[in-house]
Amino acid sequence: MLIIDVRTPEEFAEGHLKDAILIEYQNILEEIFKHIDSKDDEIGLYCAAGVRSGFATYMLEQQGFTNAVNLGGYHDILYHHPELADA
């Protein structure tokens, strides 16, 4: 699964999930194919609280992406899965 952080570069620099790449939510449609081969690839998106990642997930779904999932907020993910923190 490709993990995408849709927050700002400043937020990303303060901490992000292991192996996550940064694509700001407003650029998701322009940037996504630099990182995947197919609209059927598994994609997990997150932001600070789940709102921006929800919007980005919706945009991808509207373009025919079949496996895009909103993972929610960064701190909530780390609370439940601390092993996902980028060391």
Secondary structure, 3 states (H helix, E strand, C coil): CEEEECCCHHHHHHCCECCCEECCHHHHHHHHHHCCCCCCCCEEEEECCCHHHHHHHHHHHHCCCCCEEEEEEHHHHHHHCHHHECC
